[in-house]
Amino acid sequence: MATLTPRGGLHGDRAFALVDENGAYVNGKREPRVHELRVTYDAALSRATFVSPRLRHAFTFAFAGDAAALEAWLSEHFERPIRVQRDFAGGFPDDTHAPGPTIVGSETLVEVAAWFPGLTPAGMRDRLRANIEIGGTPAFWEDGLYAAAGDVVPFSVGAVVLEGTNPCARCVVPSRDPRTGAAVPAFSKIFSERRAATLPAWAERSRFDHFYRLAVNTRAAPAQTGRLIATGDLLERLVATPR
């Protein structure tokens, strides 16, 4: 179960960010040592324990606590100054115009994993990191949740109304094993070729300036703050309206 934040994301999602001394993000796109960290969470999702192969001692951080000690521990791991930023009102989404939860289908993960020998749907799930996974639909069904530029596709997930905005542009992260950082050769090229070849008729093709896109970016319709999304909620497409 997750709660919608004031800016439309899920509470806790990307609520923290690591930045360097210049204010640039330190993440898996730019820093290989991110893949070395192992993080576990307590049942209440109130604290996290970090383990690094470079450091002798693990570190447990309370989300509501002072981040200074975590910054010192991470700075030692990355061997450069690290600061921790946090924002519980909406987090640090890649797409600030569509900061709602990202959507992908279970069958989509099955299909895309089959493009790469040795990858499994579970492994593809870890690589793509969508917030909401929908079952009981054909592969790429979620491509019907966006429309031409300037329009949105409203849909409900339980009591929450979201608006699908665009297919999500992917970065280098899905090409890498999230645990080792090892990259699949020619991942983006193979992905783009297969995506173009399998794009369903119901997808709005004009939204693809390139085909390294998968999953749907969303934003929350007005007055959704505080509403809940839970496992088992029904996703229903509503009537599309202009922005």
N, C-alpha and C positions, 0 to 999 in steps of 0.2 A: 504494500500500500504506500502511496506517495501523495504529497500535498502540493498543489500549485502555488508557486511563489508570486509575489506582486508583479514580476515581469514575465510570468508565464512559464518558467521552467519548473522542474521538479525539485522540491526542497532537498538540499544536500548535493544535487548534481553539479559538479564543477564549482562547488562553493569555495574551493581553495585553488590558488595558483602560485607557482614558484617563479620568481623573477630574479635576474642577476643585478649586478650593481648599476647597470644602465637602464633597468626597468624592462628589459626584454624577457619574454617568457622562456622558462627552462622546461621543456617538455620533450616527449618522444620524437617529435618532428626534427628537433635540432640537437638533442643531447643523448648519445647512446647510453650513458650511465643511468638514465631513467629506467632502462630495461633491467638493470641489475637489482633494483630495489624490490623487496617483497613486503607487502602490506597486508595485515589482517585486521579485522574489525571486531569489536565486541558486539554482543547480541542487541544492545540498545542503539548501536550506531552512534555512540557518543565519544568513542576514542579509537585510535588506530595505533598499531604497533609496527614500526618500520625495522627491517633487517637489511643490512648491507654486507656484501662479501668483503668490502674494504675496511670495515670497522669491527672492532671486537665486541661491542655491546649493542644490543637492540635498543630502540627508543620508543616509548609509548607516549602518545600525544593526546590530550583531552581537547576535543574540538572547541570547547568554550574557554579554554585556558590561554595563557600567555604563550605566544609562538616563539619567543626568543630562544629558548633552549632547543626547539626543533630546528630553527634556522641555523644554530651553531652546529648541530649534528649533521644537517644536510650540507652545510658548507664544507664540513670535513669530508663527506662522501664525494662531493663534486669537485673538491679542491679549488673552490673559488667562492666568493661571498654569495649567499643565497638569502633572499627575503621571502617570507610567506605573506601572501595577500588573501583576504577572505571576504566573501560577499554572500550572505544568506538570503538576500532579496531577489536573487536571480542568477548569481554565479558569473562565470566567465565563458559564455558560449562563443563558438567560432563565428556564427552568423548572428550578429546583433540585431538584425532586422527580423529574424525569425528565431527567437531564443527558446521556443517551446520544445517539448520532447520530440526526439527523432523517432520515426516509425519504420519498421522493416517486417517482412513476413517470414515465418518459419520456413516455408517452402522456397522462398528466395534464397535463404542461407544454404539450403540443400543444393539448389541449382548452381549457385556461384561457387560453392566449395568443389563441385564436380569439375569445374574448369581447371583446377590445379591438382595434379596427382599428389596424394598424400595428405591433403587438407580435408578436414571433417567439418560438418555443419557447426559443431561446437567451437572448433578453432576459428571458423569464419565469424561466428558470433563475437568471439573475443577480439578479433581484428577490427570489426566494424563498430562495435560499442554503441548500438542503437539503444535508446531508452525504453521503447515499447516494442515488443515482438507480438505479432498477431498470427494466430493459427487458423486452420480451416479455410484457407484461401489459396488460389493458385499462385505459383511463383510470379512475382512482380505485380501482384494485384494492387499493391500500395502505389504503383505508378498512376493509378486513377485518382490519387488524392492531391494532385496539383493540376493547374490549368495554365492557359497562356499568361504571359507576363502581364501584370496589372490586375489579375483575378486571383481569388483564393477559392479553395474547396472546403467548405465547412463540414465537419463530421463530429460525432459525439463518441466519447469513450466513457461509458457509464454516465455519470451526471456532469461530466466536463465537456465543454464544446471547444474544439480546436479548429484551426484553419490551416490547411495544407498550402504551402507557399511555393516550394520548388524542390527538385531532386538535389540531394546533398552532394556537393563536390567533395571528393575524397582527397586525402593528402598522402604522404609517403607511409604513414603509420600502418595501414592495412597490409602493406607488402612485407612487413616484418613480423616475425614470431614475437608475440608480446612478452614472452618470458626470456628469450635469448637474444632478441634483436636481429637474428639471422634473417636476411632478406630472400624472398623468392625471386629468382632472376626474371626480368622482363614482366614483372607482375602487372604494372599499369598498362603496358601494351597489350598483353593477353586479355586483361580485364576489359579494356576499352573495345577491343575487337569483338569479344563475345557479347558484351553489353549491346553494342550496335546491332549485332546479328539477331539477338533475342528480344529486342525491345518490343513489347506487346503493342497491339493496335490501339489499345486504350490509353497509351502514354501520349502526353503532349510533346511531340518531337521537337517543337520549336524551343523547348527549354534546355536542349542539349547543345551547347556550344562545343562541348567535347563529351565523350561517353565514359569518362572516369567519374561517374556519378551513380550513387545508389543510396537508397533510403530516402525518406521524405522529411524535409524541414518543416516545422510548424510554428505557429504563434497561437497564443491563447486569445479566444474571443473575450470581449469585455466582461467584467464581473465574475471571473473564474477563480480569483485569488482565494485560497483556502479550501477549494474543493478537492476531493480525493479521487485518485485513480487506483484501482485494485486489480490484482490478478483475477481473471475471469470476467471482467467487465466486457460488455458487448460493444464493438465498434460499428457505428452506423453512419453511412454517408448521408449528408443532408443536401439541400438544394444549394447549388453554387451561386454566389453573389459577387458582384464587382467589389473591389476594394473601396 
